[in-house]
Amino acid sequence: MHGNPIKVKEEFQKDGTIRRTVEKYDIHDNMIDEEWYNARGIIISHWSSAFNEKNEIVKYIKYKKGSDRVAERYTYMHNGDGLISEVHSFSKNNKPKHITKYVYSKNR
């Protein structure tokens, strides 16, 4: 497969406007980018993500409205079972903001 599959969806909103969603996927069918546009073609929401060779999410970025500037960024660590073990969040200045650690019981 060459390039990333792209899906475009247009939805009519209750207020009579149209919202267009553009989704991009990697070769493993993980959504790696999503942009929402209003009826005038202006981006109203945009995020992207990245996955490692084990198909685990490792990064998520949400962008400021109408901009390529980062609003929020998260990185993900995984345990030996492939489950998320830590999520690190960063401020818009790229400074560490918060770390969330996950512990899973053995009796799943």
Secondary structure, DSSP 4 states (H G I P E B T S, - for coil): --S--EEEEEEE-TTS-EEEEEEEE-TTS-EEEEEEE-TTS-EEEEEEEEE-TTS-EEEEEEEPTTSSSEEEEEEEEE-TTS-EEEEEEE-TTS-EEEEEE----S--
